Amino acid sequence: MAITAQSQKLIAPWSLCSCVAFLFACGLSGYAQSSPAPPAPPAAPTIAVNADLVLLPVRVTDARGEFVSGLSAEDFRVYEDGRRQRITLFQQEDTPVSVGLIVDHSRSMGPKLSNVSAAIIAFAQSSNPRDEMFVVDFNDSVSLDLPDGKPFTHDAAELARAISAVSARGRTALYDAVNEGLEHLQLAHEDKKALIIVSDGGDNASQHTYEEVLALARRSQTIIYSIGLLGDSEEEEDPKVLRRLCDDTGGIAFFPDASQPVRNVSDRIARDLREQYTLGFAPNEGPADNSHTFRKIDVKISAPGRGKIRVQTRRGYLPEKSIDTGKPVS
Protein backbone atom coordinates (compact mmCIF):
# COMPACT_ATOMS: atom_id res chain seq x y z
CA MET A 1 0.00 0.00 0.00
CA ALA A 2 1.44 3.41 -0.95
CA ILE A 3 1.97 5.74 2.01
CA THR A 4 1.74 9.48 1.39
CA ALA A 5 4.79 11.19 2.80
CA GLN A 6 4.03 13.84 5.40
CA SER A 7 5.97 17.12 5.48
CA GLN A 8 8.72 17.00 8.03
CA LYS A 9 10.15 19.79 10.23
CA LEU A 10 13.86 20.07 10.88
CA ILE A 11 14.85 18.76 14.28
CA ALA A 12 17.22 20.94 16.27
CA PRO A 13 20.45 19.25 17.44
CA TRP A 14 19.55 19.80 21.08
CA SER A 15 16.24 17.86 20.81
CA LEU A 16 17.87 14.42 20.89
CA CYS A 17 15.10 12.84 22.95
CA SER A 18 12.46 14.12 20.57
CA CYS A 19 14.43 12.73 17.64
CA VAL A 20 14.76 9.31 19.23
CA ALA A 21 11.05 9.25 20.03
CA PHE A 22 10.22 10.27 16.50
CA LEU A 23 12.41 7.54 14.96
CA PHE A 24 10.95 4.93 17.32
CA ALA A 25 7.44 5.90 16.30
CA CYS A 26 8.38 5.72 12.64
CA GLY A 27 9.80 2.26 13.20
CA LEU A 28 6.54 1.07 14.75
CA SER A 29 4.59 2.63 11.92
CA GLY A 30 6.77 0.92 9.34
CA TYR A 31 6.36 -2.39 11.13
CA ALA A 32 2.60 -2.02 11.12
CA GLN A 33 2.60 -1.18 7.44
CA SER A 34 4.78 -4.17 6.57
CA SER A 35 2.65 -6.69 8.48
CA PRO A 36 0.74 -8.89 6.05
CA ALA A 37 -2.96 -8.09 5.77
CA PRO A 38 -5.41 -10.91 6.47
CA PRO A 39 -6.51 -12.70 3.29
CA ALA A 40 -9.69 -11.34 1.72
CA PRO A 41 -12.70 -13.69 1.69
CA PRO A 42 -13.26 -15.43 -1.64
CA ALA A 43 -15.50 -13.52 -3.98
CA ALA A 44 -19.01 -14.88 -4.45
CA PRO A 45 -19.62 -16.50 -7.83
CA THR A 46 -21.32 -14.15 -10.23
CA ILE A 47 -23.09 -14.50 -13.56
CA ALA A 48 -22.22 -11.86 -16.14
CA VAL A 49 -25.40 -11.32 -18.14
CA ASN A 50 -26.18 -9.03 -21.04
CA ALA A 51 -29.65 -7.83 -21.89
CA ASP A 52 -30.13 -10.25 -24.79
CA LEU A 53 -29.09 -13.40 -22.92
CA VAL A 54 -31.76 -15.98 -22.11
CA LEU A 55 -31.01 -17.72 -18.82
CA LEU A 56 -32.14 -21.29 -18.22
CA PRO A 57 -32.05 -22.77 -14.72
CA VAL A 58 -31.66 -26.51 -15.34
CA ARG A 59 -31.98 -29.20 -12.70
CA VAL A 60 -30.77 -32.67 -13.71
CA THR A 61 -31.77 -35.67 -11.61
CA ASP A 62 -31.25 -39.42 -11.81
CA ALA A 63 -33.79 -42.23 -11.39
CA ARG A 64 -33.75 -41.74 -7.59
CA GLY A 65 -34.40 -38.02 -7.87
CA GLU A 66 -30.85 -37.09 -6.84
CA PHE A 67 -29.03 -34.18 -8.46
CA VAL A 68 -26.56 -35.22 -11.19
CA SER A 69 -23.41 -33.16 -10.78
CA GLY A 70 -20.24 -33.01 -12.83
CA LEU A 71 -21.78 -32.38 -16.25
CA SER A 72 -20.09 -30.00 -18.68
CA ALA A 73 -21.45 -27.58 -21.25
CA GLU A 74 -20.72 -30.13 -23.98
CA ASP A 75 -23.24 -32.51 -22.38
CA PHE A 76 -26.14 -30.07 -22.97
CA ARG A 77 -28.02 -29.16 -26.14
CA VAL A 78 -30.49 -26.26 -26.13
CA TYR A 79 -33.19 -25.80 -28.74
CA GLU A 80 -35.49 -22.83 -29.26
CA ASP A 81 -38.50 -23.62 -31.45
CA GLY A 82 -36.54 -26.60 -32.79
CA ARG A 83 -33.43 -24.58 -33.71
CA ARG A 84 -30.27 -25.47 -31.81
CA GLN A 85 -28.70 -22.58 -29.88
CA ARG A 86 -25.07 -22.02 -28.97
CA ILE A 87 -24.55 -22.09 -25.20
CA THR A 88 -22.60 -18.97 -24.27
CA LEU A 89 -22.89 -19.25 -20.48
CA PHE A 90 -22.51 -22.33 -18.32
CA GLN A 91 -22.35 -22.45 -14.54
CA GLN A 92 -22.88 -24.99 -11.78
CA GLU A 93 -21.90 -23.05 -8.65
CA ASP A 94 -24.30 -22.41 -5.78
CA THR A 95 -24.88 -18.78 -6.75
CA PRO A 96 -27.10 -16.43 -4.72
CA VAL A 97 -30.75 -16.02 -5.72
CA SER A 98 -33.21 -13.14 -5.39
CA VAL A 99 -36.37 -14.70 -3.97
CA GLY A 100 -39.87 -13.32 -3.49
CA LEU A 101 -42.14 -15.12 -1.00
CA ILE A 102 -45.77 -14.68 -2.05
CA VAL A 103 -47.83 -15.43 1.07
CA ASP A 104 -51.60 -15.89 1.12
CA HIS A 105 -53.34 -14.29 4.12
CA SER A 106 -56.90 -14.58 2.85
CA ARG A 107 -59.74 -15.89 5.03
CA SER A 108 -59.46 -19.42 3.61
CA MET A 109 -55.86 -19.64 4.86
CA GLY A 110 -56.73 -18.96 8.52
CA PRO A 111 -56.33 -22.54 9.80
CA LYS A 112 -53.13 -22.96 7.77
CA LEU A 113 -51.13 -19.92 8.93
CA SER A 114 -48.95 -21.91 11.32
CA ASN A 115 -47.86 -24.06 8.36
CA VAL A 116 -47.29 -20.90 6.31
CA SER A 117 -44.85 -19.50 8.88
CA ALA A 118 -43.11 -22.86 9.21
CA ALA A 119 -42.66 -23.09 5.43
CA ILE A 120 -41.15 -19.61 5.08
CA ILE A 121 -38.79 -19.89 8.03
CA ALA A 122 -37.60 -23.34 6.91
CA PHE A 123 -36.89 -22.05 3.43
CA ALA A 124 -34.94 -19.05 4.69
CA GLN A 125 -32.84 -21.23 6.99
CA SER A 126 -32.01 -23.70 4.20
CA SER A 127 -31.11 -21.11 1.58
CA ASN A 128 -27.76 -19.74 0.50
CA PRO A 129 -26.82 -17.18 3.20
CA ARG A 130 -26.26 -14.59 0.45
CA ASP A 131 -29.78 -14.95 -0.99
CA GLU A 132 -31.79 -11.73 -0.91
CA MET A 133 -35.48 -12.14 -0.06
CA PHE A 134 -38.69 -10.18 0.28
CA VAL A 135 -42.29 -10.89 1.27
CA VAL A 136 -45.50 -10.07 -0.59
CA ASP A 137 -48.57 -10.55 1.65
CA PHE A 138 -51.98 -10.65 0.05
CA ASN A 139 -55.68 -11.03 0.74
CA ASP A 140 -58.08 -8.47 -0.84
CA SER A 141 -55.05 -6.23 -1.36
CA VAL A 142 -51.32 -6.72 -1.86
CA SER A 143 -48.47 -5.33 0.24
CA LEU A 144 -44.69 -5.57 0.34
CA ASP A 145 -43.84 -6.24 3.99
CA LEU A 146 -40.30 -5.68 5.19
CA PRO A 147 -39.23 -3.34 8.01
CA ASP A 148 -37.95 0.18 7.28
CA GLY A 149 -39.01 -0.02 3.66
CA LYS A 150 -36.07 -2.22 2.69
CA PRO A 151 -36.50 -3.93 -0.69
CA PHE A 152 -34.71 -7.14 0.40
CA THR A 153 -33.35 -8.91 3.46
CA HIS A 154 -31.00 -11.78 4.28
CA ASP A 155 -32.51 -12.22 7.76
CA ALA A 156 -34.92 -15.12 8.37
CA ALA A 157 -36.16 -13.46 11.59
CA GLU A 158 -37.22 -10.36 9.65
CA LEU A 159 -39.16 -12.53 7.21
CA ALA A 160 -40.92 -14.33 10.08
CA ARG A 161 -41.94 -11.04 11.70
CA ALA A 162 -43.26 -9.68 8.40
CA ILE A 163 -45.42 -12.76 7.89
CA SER A 164 -46.76 -13.04 11.44
CA ALA A 165 -47.80 -9.37 11.47
CA VAL A 166 -50.65 -10.03 9.01
CA SER A 167 -53.84 -11.85 10.00
CA ALA A 168 -56.04 -13.99 7.77
CA ARG A 169 -59.02 -12.08 6.39
CA GLY A 170 -60.78 -11.13 3.19
CA ARG A 171 -60.64 -12.58 -0.27
CA THR A 172 -57.75 -13.79 -2.44
CA ALA A 173 -55.88 -11.54 -4.91
CA LEU A 174 -53.35 -14.19 -5.98
CA TYR A 175 -52.71 -12.90 -9.51
CA ASP A 176 -52.12 -9.35 -8.26
CA ALA A 177 -49.63 -10.67 -5.69
CA VAL A 178 -47.68 -12.71 -8.25
CA ASN A 179 -47.63 -9.71 -10.57
CA GLU A 180 -46.26 -7.54 -7.72
CA GLY A 181 -43.56 -10.11 -6.98
CA LEU A 182 -42.46 -10.31 -10.61
CA GLU A 183 -42.35 -6.52 -10.87
CA HIS A 184 -40.35 -6.20 -7.63
CA LEU A 185 -37.75 -8.67 -8.89
CA GLN A 186 -36.75 -6.04 -11.45
CA LEU A 187 -34.93 -4.38 -8.51
CA ALA A 188 -32.99 -7.57 -7.74
CA HIS A 189 -29.21 -7.59 -7.52
CA GLU A 190 -28.87 -11.26 -8.47
CA ASP A 191 -29.35 -12.69 -11.95
CA LYS A 192 -31.05 -15.85 -10.68
CA LYS A 193 -34.60 -15.04 -9.57
CA ALA A 194 -37.41 -17.09 -8.03
CA LEU A 195 -40.88 -16.71 -6.57
CA ILE A 196 -42.29 -19.10 -3.98
CA ILE A 197 -46.08 -18.99 -3.64
CA VAL A 198 -47.63 -20.26 -0.41
CA SER A 199 -51.37 -20.43 -1.04
CA ASP A 200 -54.35 -22.65 -1.77
CA GLY A 201 -54.33 -21.40 -5.36
CA GLY A 202 -57.72 -19.71 -5.49
CA ASP A 203 -58.31 -16.16 -6.78
CA ASN A 204 -61.46 -14.09 -6.40
CA ALA A 205 -60.23 -10.50 -5.97
CA SER A 206 -57.47 -9.67 -8.50
CA GLN A 207 -57.41 -6.81 -10.97
CA HIS A 208 -54.91 -8.69 -13.13
CA THR A 209 -55.96 -11.76 -15.10
CA TYR A 210 -54.25 -15.12 -15.13
CA GLU A 211 -53.24 -14.58 -18.78
CA GLU A 212 -51.51 -11.29 -17.91
CA VAL A 213 -49.58 -12.85 -15.04
CA LEU A 214 -48.56 -15.86 -17.12
CA ALA A 215 -47.31 -13.58 -19.91
CA LEU A 216 -45.28 -11.53 -17.41
CA ALA A 217 -43.81 -14.71 -15.91
CA ARG A 218 -42.85 -15.93 -19.38
CA ARG A 219 -41.13 -12.61 -20.15
CA SER A 220 -39.18 -12.71 -16.90
CA GLN A 221 -36.16 -14.86 -16.02
CA THR A 222 -37.97 -16.10 -12.90
CA ILE A 223 -38.54 -19.65 -11.64
CA ILE A 224 -41.83 -20.09 -9.78
CA TYR A 225 -42.36 -22.71 -7.07
CA SER A 226 -45.47 -23.16 -4.99
CA ILE A 227 -46.50 -24.81 -1.75
CA GLY A 228 -50.20 -25.54 -2.09
CA LEU A 229 -51.83 -25.85 1.31
CA LEU A 230 -55.15 -27.49 0.52
CA GLY A 231 -57.81 -28.17 3.15
CA ASP A 232 -61.04 -30.10 3.38
CA SER A 233 -63.00 -27.34 1.65
CA GLU A 234 -62.36 -26.57 -2.02
CA GLU A 235 -64.38 -23.32 -1.98
CA GLU A 236 -61.38 -21.09 -2.80
CA GLU A 237 -58.81 -23.69 -3.85
CA ASP A 238 -57.45 -24.06 -7.37
CA PRO A 239 -54.28 -26.18 -7.55
CA LYS A 240 -54.29 -26.11 -11.36
CA VAL A 241 -53.26 -22.44 -11.34
CA LEU A 242 -50.23 -23.18 -9.17
CA ARG A 243 -49.20 -26.18 -11.26
CA ARG A 244 -49.31 -24.28 -14.55
CA LEU A 245 -47.35 -21.27 -13.30
CA CYS A 246 -44.65 -23.58 -11.94
CA ASP A 247 -44.49 -25.88 -14.96
CA ASP A 248 -44.14 -22.96 -17.37
CA THR A 249 -41.21 -21.40 -15.52
CA GLY A 250 -39.21 -24.49 -14.58
CA GLY A 251 -40.36 -24.78 -10.97
CA ILE A 252 -42.45 -27.37 -9.15
CA ALA A 253 -45.84 -27.19 -7.41
CA PHE A 254 -45.93 -29.11 -4.12
CA PHE A 255 -49.09 -30.14 -2.27
CA PRO A 256 -47.97 -31.57 1.07
CA ASP A 257 -50.38 -33.66 3.09
CA ALA A 258 -50.35 -34.66 6.74
CA SER A 259 -47.64 -37.27 6.07
CA GLN A 260 -45.29 -34.73 4.47
CA PRO A 261 -44.15 -31.91 6.78
CA VAL A 262 -44.16 -28.48 5.16
CA ARG A 263 -40.60 -27.96 6.34
CA ASN A 264 -39.47 -30.86 4.15
CA VAL A 265 -41.01 -29.20 1.11
CA SER A 266 -39.28 -25.89 1.88
CA ASP A 267 -35.96 -27.70 2.26
CA ARG A 268 -36.52 -29.37 -1.12
CA ILE A 269 -37.17 -26.01 -2.84
CA ALA A 270 -34.09 -24.45 -1.25
CA ARG A 271 -32.02 -27.44 -2.38
CA ASP A 272 -33.49 -27.23 -5.87
CA LEU A 273 -32.37 -23.61 -6.20
CA ARG A 274 -28.88 -24.43 -4.98
CA GLU A 275 -28.39 -27.59 -7.07
CA GLN A 276 -28.85 -26.25 -10.57
CA TYR A 277 -26.95 -25.69 -13.76
CA THR A 278 -27.35 -22.27 -15.32
CA LEU A 279 -27.26 -22.15 -19.12
CA GLY A 280 -27.38 -19.00 -21.19
CA PHE A 281 -27.76 -18.35 -24.90
CA ALA A 282 -28.32 -15.39 -27.21
CA PRO A 283 -31.25 -16.39 -29.44
CA ASN A 284 -30.66 -16.85 -33.13
CA GLU A 285 -32.78 -14.64 -35.34
CA GLY A 286 -36.05 -16.37 -36.15
CA PRO A 287 -38.79 -15.58 -38.65
CA ALA A 288 -39.78 -11.91 -38.74
CA ASP A 289 -43.34 -12.67 -37.65
CA ASN A 290 -42.11 -14.67 -34.63
CA SER A 291 -40.70 -11.73 -32.64
CA HIS A 292 -43.68 -11.38 -30.29
CA THR A 293 -44.73 -14.99 -29.76
CA PHE A 294 -43.94 -17.59 -27.15
CA ARG A 295 -40.69 -19.43 -27.88
CA LYS A 296 -40.53 -23.06 -26.84
CA ILE A 297 -37.37 -24.29 -25.12
CA ASP A 298 -36.11 -27.86 -25.13
CA VAL A 299 -32.96 -28.99 -23.28
CA LYS A 300 -31.42 -32.37 -24.03
CA ILE A 301 -28.50 -34.09 -22.32
CA SER A 302 -26.01 -36.65 -23.56
CA ALA A 303 -24.44 -38.32 -20.52
CA PRO A 304 -23.46 -41.94 -21.24
CA GLY A 305 -23.21 -44.13 -18.18
CA ARG A 306 -25.42 -41.90 -16.02
CA GLY A 307 -28.54 -44.03 -16.41
CA LYS A 308 -31.99 -42.54 -16.78
CA ILE A 309 -31.86 -38.74 -16.46
CA ARG A 310 -34.66 -36.20 -15.98
CA VAL A 311 -34.26 -32.56 -17.03
CA GLN A 312 -36.29 -29.81 -15.38
CA THR A 313 -36.28 -26.29 -16.88
CA ARG A 314 -38.67 -23.64 -18.15
CA ARG A 315 -40.90 -24.57 -21.07
CA GLY A 316 -40.08 -21.39 -22.95
CA TYR A 317 -40.24 -17.62 -22.77
CA LEU A 318 -41.68 -14.48 -24.30
CA PRO A 319 -39.10 -12.02 -25.63
CA GLU A 320 -38.74 -8.87 -23.51
CA LYS A 321 -39.85 -6.71 -26.42
CA SER A 322 -43.09 -8.68 -26.89
CA ILE A 323 -46.27 -6.65 -26.61
CA ASP A 324 -49.24 -7.64 -24.49
CA THR A 325 -52.15 -7.83 -26.94
CA GLY A 326 -54.71 -8.72 -24.29
CA LYS A 327 -55.29 -12.09 -25.94
CA PRO A 328 -55.02 -15.31 -23.90
CA VAL A 329 -51.56 -16.87 -23.85
CA SER A 330 -51.51 -20.54 -24.81
C-alpha positions, 0 to 999 in steps of 0.5 A: 500500500502506498503511504503518502509522505508527510511534510517534516520539520527540521529537528534541532540538534539539542532535541535528541530525545524528541528525535529518538522518540520520532524515529521509534514511532516511525519504526513502529509505523513501518512495522505495522505497514509491513505486516501482512494483511489478512486474506480477503474472503473469496468472492461470491460466484457471479453471472455476467449477463447481457440484456439479450441473454436468455437464462435457463435454470436446469436441474438434472436428476437421476432415477432416484431423484438425486441431483446429477453433478459433474456435467459439462457444457458439452453434455447439454443441447439447447433448442429454441422452437426446434433450432439449436442454440449455442450455449454462451454461459454455463455455470454450476456453482451455488450462486445467490438467488433473489427470492420473493415469498408470495404469502396468502393471508386470505380468510381461507388460509386462517387454519393454515397460517402456522404451516405458512410461517413454518414453510417460510422460516424453513426455506430461509434457513435452508437457503444460501446465506447470500440470498436476498429475499422479500415478502408479498402478503396478500388477501383483498389487497397486496403489500410488500412487507419488510421493516424500514421499507427495505426492498430485500433482506438476508434475515430469516427473523425479519421474514418471520416477523413480516409474515406473522404481522398479518392476520387472515381475512378477506378474499384472495388476490393471488394474480395481483400478488404474483404480478407484484412479486415479478415486478419487484424482482426487477430491482434484484441484484442477483441474476437468478430469480425465483418466486415461492407462492404459499397459497391454496391457489384460489383467486377471487379479488385480483385486478390482473388476469391469469393470462396477464400474469402468465405472460409476465412470468414468461417474459421474466427470467424467474422460476416459480415454485409453490407450496399448495396448502389445501384443506377439506373445503375446495371453496377457494382452492385451485391447484391447477393455477399453481401447477401451470405457473410452476411448470411454465417457468421451470419450478415445481408445485408441491401439495404436502399432506399430513404425512409430508411436513411443510418444512421438508417441502421448503428444504426441497425447494431451497435445495433445488435452487442451490443444485442447478446448472445455469445455461445461457444463450443469445437467441438466433434470429427467427422468422420476422413474424415470430418476434412477439410470440412464445418461444418453446425451449427444449434442453437435451443431455447426452451423458453416457453411463449416467442411467436414466436422467430427468431434465427440469427447466422452463418450457419457454419464454416471451421475448422482452420486447413482446407486446401484451395484446390482451389475448389469452396466452396458450 
